[in-house]
Amino acid sequence: MRLRLLVAAAAVAGLVGCAANQTEAQTAASEPSASEPKAAPANQQASPRAAPPADPYPSTYRPYASVPTAIVGATVFDGAGRRIDNGTVIMVDGRIQSIGGPDTAIPEGATRIDGTGRFVTPGIIDTHSHLGDYPSPGVEAHSDGNEATNPVRAEVWAEHSVWPQDPGFTRALANGGVTTLQILPGSANLFGGRSVTVRNVPARTVMQMRFPGAPRGLKMACGENPKRVYGNRNVMPQTRMGNVAVMRATWQRAAEYRDRRARDRNTARDFQLDTLVDAMNGDILVHIHCYRADEMGIMMDMAREFGFRIASFHHAVESYKIADMLRERSICSSMWADWWGFKMEAYDAINENIPMVHAAGACAIVHSDDANGIQRLNQEAAKALADGRRMGLRISDEEAWQWLSLNPARALGIDRETGSLAAGKRADVVLWNGNPYSVYTRPQQVWIDGALLYDMNNPRLRPVTDFELGQPGEGDVK
């Protein structure tokens, strides 16, 4: 039976209950004197505010069933820059058990897959997607990625718009070998809201997709988009200096709110400022839509001013101009291979951007920001790799795969769990039917946590969403 969201996902465990509210016992320091007013009866005293759950929307993801599997005889890119010819990759209990050459011991009873003439890589990770928030079909009723009602909307969470039945998820898996992705709000606002990192698996709810333990992100945007959206309404910001002024004022409000709550735990919660405080505390990673080098520099100064860390600049078409600054601050750049010129801030892009950032020792990432592009990120990396070589940068095929797996994992705070084929990590694996940088190559099989979720030669292993059932093109991977 095909993997279908409302059927296959029934094997996923039920929702985990939210953490129970906690109360604090109060102890009197001393008896009041006769001159002190009497305390109000207990039933009239203000009670402390109930502590909210640490995570009110926890992951309920459970891996699909897997069997011990050994891929043998393949060319292996381990995602960390190493290549193994005639390599072996062994998956057991959802994890990578071992990786090595032809003499690697294979567990008794493991399913053997002949990888001769094929390539094995870690699953691709996309740091910038709007799947589920802008699902297919792309109609107004599905436009749920931008809460464009105020330039500061840090209180909204992208996961609360994600539609798990978006056919884009299955296409990203089958055509693109994408096993993990970050879904972000759009870039209309200076503070767009929280992002979520998900496993690319069939599920009934977004919580059944959410990557366990992955930190959420905060989406920010500088440049043209916010000043255009709100400038056209004659609302601040209308300029880049307005962008920065509103951002600074918002971070300052968050800092003051954090201090008030530290002094008085009964301070009323502000969901908007909670997000920013979590970012300042390092619990939420900051991802900033930013094209120009000068604006990225300003954002780095702002991060220092208010004590938050930038995980990645997104789009970042001018990162090549400040690659040394990015390296020194350990900030990744999530970039396109060759998108440019569609607006003024995208004009000074160059095709060598990704390899130049990599060659400078900074963290380079290939991202999509597109429901079609996510199906061909391997080809986007190939274009960038070729452009780098044309300018004389010697970057190997296996080294460049970091742009698609380990570096994105670092930007999302999940590199200890996935992003490379290393013993103990999650078995997120793609077997390609040829060189993965070729336009003629596609994923042959895809495993997530060791579970085989796609097999191009087995129609029963082509995930189809319930939304597509009975419609023209059902499960089509073209």
N, C-alpha and C positions, 0 to 999 in steps of 0.2 A: 504494500500500500504506500502511496506517495506520502511524503512528509507534508502534513497539512496543519496549519496553525491550531485550529480548534480541536484537532484530533490528536496529533503527535504531542502537542504541548500538554495534553492531559496527564502525561507521565511526569510532568514537572510538579514538584511538591507544592503544597498550598502556601498561601501567604504566611509569612512569619509575623506573629503578633508584635505590635509596637511595645517598646519597653514600658514597664509599669511606671506610673508616676511615683515620684519619691517625695517624702516629706521629711522635714528635719525636726528632731525633738528639741524642745526649748527647755532650758533649765534656769530657774531664778537664781540670781547671784546672791540675793539676801532678802530678808523679810522687809517690807516697807515700814517706815516709821509712822507714828501716829499722825504727824503733821503732813504726810504725803497723801495725796488723793488715793482713794481705794481703786484697785484695778477693776475694770469692767468685768462682768461675768464672762466666762469662757465663751458662751455662745454669742456674745456681742463683740468679741475681739476680732480684728482683721487677721485672717489666716494668711500665711505666706503663699505666694503664687506657686501653683504646681509646676514642678520642673518638667519641661517638655521632653519627649523622647529624644535621644541623641540623634537619631535619624528617623523622622516620621515616615519616610518612604524607603524602607530598606530593600536591598536586593533579595529576591526570592529565586534567583537563578539556580538551576540544578543541571549539571551536564547530562547530555543524552548518554545512553548505554554505549559502552565501547568494548572492544576485544583486543587482546595483545596483538600488535601488528608490527611487522618488520618490512621496511622498504629496502631493497637490496639492489646494488649495481647501478645506482643513479649518481649523477653529478650533484653534489650537495653544496648549496650556499647556506652557511649557518646563521646568517643575519648579522653576525658580529665582524664580518670581514674575512672569514676563512672559507676556503674551498676544499672539498674532498672529492676526488675522482674515484669512481667505483665505490661510492660510499654506502653506508648502512645507517638507517635511522630506525630506532626501536621505540615504540609507544606501548606503555603498560599502565593500566589504571588511570588513563587520562593525562599522563605525564610523559615527558621524554625520559626514557630509562637510560638510553645511551646513544651515542653518535660516533661513528668511526669508519674505518676502512672495511675491506671485505672479510677480515678476520674477526670482526666484532661478533661476540657470542650472541646467539639468538635464542630466546626462551623457547622451551619445548612447547609445542602446540600453538605457537604464534602464527597468525595469518601472514604468509609471505607474499609480497607484491614485487614483481620484477620491474625495476626502474631503469633497465638498460636503455640508453639513448634518451632518457628523460632527466628532468631536473627536479630537485626537492628544495624548497625554501620554507622559511617561516611564513605563516599567514600574513597578508598585507594588513596594515593598520592605517586607517584614514583619520587624521586629526581634525578634519573640517568637513562635516557633512550636515545636511539638513533633511536627510531621509526621515520620514515619519512626521516631521513638522511641516514640510512641503511635499506631501506624498503624491504619487501618481494615482489617478489622473490629476493633472495640475489645474484644478478648477478653484474658483474663489472660495468655495465651501471648505477647501483643504488648506487654505492659506493661514497657517497657524504659527509662523516662525518669528514674526515681528510684532511685539506689543507696542506699536508706534503711537502711543497716547501721551508720552512724556519722555524727554531725553534720558531720564533716570528711571529705569525699570528693573533694578537689581533683584526685586522680589519675585519675579517670575522664573519658573523652572522649565527648561526645554522639555524635560521628560513628561511634563503634564500635557504636552501637545502631541507626543509621539503616538502615531498609529501603527501598531505592529504589523498590520496587514498591508502596508505599503509594498507593492510589487518590486520596488527598488531594492529592498533588502535581499530578495532571492537572486536578483540579477547581479548585485554586487558580489554575492557568494559564488554563483555559478560562472559568471563571465570574468570576474575580477580577482577571485581568490581572497576576498576581503573577509577576515574573521573577526575583527574588532573595529569599532568606529566611535568617534566622538560626535555627538549631535549637539549643535549649538543653536542659540537664538540667532536671528538675523542681525544686520549691522545698521539698522535705522537709528538706533539709540546709542548714546555714549556708554551707558551701562545697559546691556541687552538682557541680562539675567544669567541664570545658572545653566551650565551644560551638563551632559550626562554621557558616560562611556558605556557602551553596550557590546554584548556578544552578538554576532550576526547569526542568530538561531531563530527558528520558528517558535513563536510564543503567543500567548493570549494577552499578556499585559507587558508593558515596558519594564516592570519590576522583575519579570521573569527573564528579561534580556540583560538587565543591568549587571555590569562587570563587578563581581564581589570585591569589596575593598578598594575599588578605584575611586580616587578623590573626584569630587565634582569640580567643575571649572566656573570661572566668571568670564563672560564674554563682554569685552569693551570694544569700542570702535572710535578711531580718530579720523580726521580728514573730511572728505567731501560728503559722505553719506549723512551723518547727523546734521551738519550745518545746512545741507540742502533740504532735508525733510522738515526741519523746524524753522529754518529761515524762510521757507515758502509760506509758513503760517504766521510770519512776523513774531516768532517766539525765539528766545535765546536757546541755543546758539545759532548765530547767523554767520559766524566767522570761525577760523581756526583758533583765534585767541579766545573766542567765546567757548569753544569746545573745552579748552584747557581750564578756563575759569570755572565752568560748571563742574568739571571733574574734580578740581581741587576743593571746591566748596563741599562737594559730596563726600569725599574722603575725610575732610575735616569734621563734618557732622558725624561720620561713622566713628572717628577717633573719640569724639566727645561722648557719644552714646556708649561706646565700649567702657570708658572710664566711669560713667554714671552707673552702669550695670555692675561694675566691679565694686562700687561703693554701696549700692542698694540693689539687692537681688529682686526686689519688688518693682523695679522700674519696668514700665510697660514695654513689651517686646515690639520691635519694629522689624518686620520681615525683610524690608529693603536693606536696612542697615546691618541686620544679622549677616547677610551675605558678604558685605564688605568687611565686617569684623572677622569673619571666618577667613577671608582672603588675607587680611593683615596678620592673622595668627598662623598662617601657613596651611590651614586645613582645606582651603579651596585654591586651585591653581588659576592664575590669571592668563587669559588668552586675548590678545589685542589685534583686531583688524586694523592694519596700518600699512600703507604703501610706501610712503616717502621716508628716506633716511633721516631727514631733519626731525620729522615727527616721532620716529622711533627713538631718537636721542632724547627728545622731551619726555617721552613716556618712561624712559630709563631714569631720568632725573626725578620724575614724579614717584616712581617706585621707591627710590631712595628716600624721598621726603616723607612718605607715609608708611614705609616699612612693609611693602608687599613685594612679592617676587613674581616676575613675568616668566611664565613657562615657555611661551612661544608667541612670536609675532606671526600673524596670518596674512597671506598674500605677499607682503614684504618684497615687492618687486625691486626695491633698491637696497636690499640687504648686502649686496656685493660691495656697496660703498662703505659699510660700517662693520664688515665681517670681524675685524679685530675687536671692536667693542662688544659684539655679541659673544665672541669667544671668551673674553675676559669676564663677562657676567653670566656665562653658562646659559644663555638664552637661545632657544631654538628658533628657526625660521621655517614656517610651513609655506611652501611656495608652489607655483605652477611652473611647468617647463617653458611655456612660450605664450601664455596669455598676456596681452599688452594692448595699450592704445585705445581701450574702450571708454576711457575717461582721462582727464588731464593728469591725475595723480598716478595713472598706470602708464604714462607715456615714456618714461625713461627706463623702462624694463629692458633687460637683455637676456638672450637665450642662455647665456653662460652663468646666470645668477646662481643656480643650485650648485654646480661644480665649483664655482669660485668660493662660495661660502664654505663648502666642504674642504677645499684645498687650504683655506685659511685656518682650519682646525676648529671651526664652529659647527654647530649642530644643524645639518641640512635635512629637510623633510620634503617629500613630494605629497601634496594634498590635492583634493578634488574640488570641493565646494560646488559639486555638480552631480546630478543623478546619473548622467551618462559617463562623465569623466571617472567616476569611482569604479566603473567597470573596466577601465584601461589604465590604471595607475602604473602597471608594469611598463606599458608603452611610453607613458609620460617620463618615467625614469630613464628609459632607453634614449629618448630624444635629448634629455639633459646631459646624459653621459656622452653621447656623440658630440654635442656642442662643446663640452669641456675638452674632449680629445682633440677636436679641431683647433682649439686655441693652445694646445700643447700640454694640457693637464693629464697626467698619467694616473688614471683611476681605473682599477680593475672592476670587472663585472661583479665579483663577490663583495668588493668593498662598497660599491654603490647600492647594494641591496639594503644597507643600513638606512638609506633614505626612506625605505618602505616598511621597515619593521622595527628595528631596535631604537632608532632615533624617535620615531613617533611614540613608541612605548615610554621612552624617557620623558617626553613632553607631557604625557598623560599620567605619569607617576605609576606605571604598571610594569616597568622594565624588569622587576624582580620576578614577575610572573610569566611574562610573555615577551615576544619581540625577537627572540633568538632560539636556535635549537641547541639547548644546553640541558644536561641532565637535571631533572627536578622541576623544570619549567613546564607550563601547560603545553600539551601536545597540540598546538595550532600549526598545522602543516598543510602545504600544498604540493601535490605532485603535478608538474607541468608536462604536457606531451611534447615539449621541445624546449629550446632555449627561451627562457621567460622574457627576454628582451626583444623577441621577434614578434612582428605583427601577425604572424601565422600561428602563434602558440596560444593555447588556452589551458585553463585548469583541467586536468583529467580527473583528479579526485581532491577533495578538501575535507580535512579533519578539524574539528574544534573540540578541545579537551579530549582528544583521542577518539571521538565519535565520528564515523564517516557520514557526513551530511550531504555530500554531493559526489556523484559518479557519472561522468559524461557518457559512459557506456551502459548505464543502468537507468532506464526511464523511471523506475520505481524510487530512485534516489535523486529526484529533482524537486526540491521544495516548491510547493505551490500554495499561495495564500488562499484562504476561503473566499476572499473578495473576488479572486479570478475564476473560481470554479464555474464552469459552464459558459464562460465568456470566450469570444474569439481571441486567439493568441494565448490561451491558458498555459502557463508554464513555459512559454516560448523563451529561448535564451538568445535569440538573434538581436 
